[in-house]
């Protein structure tokens, strides 16, 4: 709130609203957590993102679409092989441009 004085000596209150910053593009793999040890051959990966579509890659595989529900994106990962795995997700921010998540490393025992 700013206080300004008019020429005639009367005070008036001027409320200036700050422009809200535009939403930053973000993508984050919420689950599994980095370093998590998985114990089932089926796992549902959860991703938070600022886009309408999300794709995921597991162990450098081709990008696969995730489904949207309850404010998150989900990927049903099935037939998980034992050993270490690397999960990466991305969103398209402009034609031909993508923002990629930090990779999550997990292990299937």
C-alpha positions in Angstrom: 0.0 0.0 0.0 1.4 3.4 -0.9 0.3 6.8 0.5 0.2 9.7 -1.9 -0.6 13.4 -1.2 -2.6 15.3 -3.7 -1.9 18.9 -4.7 -4.7 20.3 -2.6 -3.2 18.7 0.6 -5.7 15.9 0.9 -4.3 12.4 1.4 -5.4 9.5 -0.6 -4.5 5.9 -0.4 -3.4 4.2 -3.6 -3.2 0.4 -3.5 -0.9 -1.0 -6.1 -1.1 -4.7 -6.7 2.1 -6.5 -7.7 1.8 -8.4 -10.9 1.9 -12.1 -10.0 4.9 -13.7 -11.6 4.1 -16.0 -14.5 4.2 -19.7 -13.5 7.6 -21.1 -13.9 7.8 -24.3 -15.8 8.6 -27.1 -13.5 8.7 -30.9 -13.4 9.6 -33.1 -10.5 9.5 -36.8 -9.9 7.8 -37.1 -6.5 7.8 -40.9 -6.1 9.9 -43.0 -6.0 12.4 -41.0 -4.0 16.0 -40.9 -5.0 17.7 -44.0 -3.6 14.4 -45.8 -2.8 14.5 -49.5 -2.8 11.4 -51.0 -4.5 10.0 -54.4 -3.5 7.2 -55.0 -6.0 7.4 -55.6 -9.7 4.7 -53.0 -10.1 5.1 -49.3 -9.1 3.1 -46.2 -9.8 5.4 -43.2 -10.4 4.1 -39.8 -9.4 5.2 -36.6 -11.1 4.4 -32.9 -10.4 4.5 -30.6 -13.4 3.3 -27.2 -14.7 2.2 -28.6 -18.1 -0.7 -30.4 -19.6 1.3 -33.4 -20.8 4.3 -35.2 -19.2 6.5 -38.0 -20.7 8.8 -40.4 -18.8 11.8 -42.4 -19.7 13.1 -45.3 -17.7 16.7 -46.4 -18.1 17.0 -44.3 -21.3 14.0 -45.9 -23.0 11.8 -44.0 -25.5 9.6 -41.3 -23.9 6.2 -42.6 -22.8 3.1 -40.5 -22.0 1.9 -40.3 -18.4 -1.7 -40.0 -17.3 -3.1 -37.0 -15.4 -5.3 -37.4 -12.3 -5.8 -35.6 -9.0 -3.4 -32.8 -9.9 -0.4 -35.1 -10.7 0.9 -37.2 -13.5 1.2 -40.9 -13.1 3.0 -43.8 -14.8 2.2 -47.4 -14.2 5.6 -49.1 -14.2 5.2 -52.9 -14.5 7.5 -55.9 -14.8 10.3 -54.1 -13.1 13.6 -56.0 -13.4 15.9 -56.4 -10.4 18.7 -54.0 -10.2 19.3 -50.2 -10.4 17.1 -48.0 -12.5 17.1 -44.3 -13.6 13.8 -42.4 -14.2 13.6 -39.1 -16.0 10.6 -37.0 -17.0 10.1 -34.0 -19.2 7.5 -31.5 -20.4 7.4 -29.4 -23.6 7.8 -25.7 -22.9 7.7 -24.5 -26.5 7.8 -26.1 -29.9 10.9 -28.2 -30.0 12.0 -27.2 -26.4 11.7 -29.4 -23.3 12.4 -29.0 -19.6 13.7 -32.2 -18.1 13.4 -33.3 -14.5 16.3 -34.3 -12.3 16.8 -38.0 -12.7 15.7 -40.3 -9.9 17.7 -43.4 -9.2 16.1 -46.3 -7.5 16.7 -50.0 -7.0 14.5 -53.1 -7.4 15.5 -55.8 -5.0 
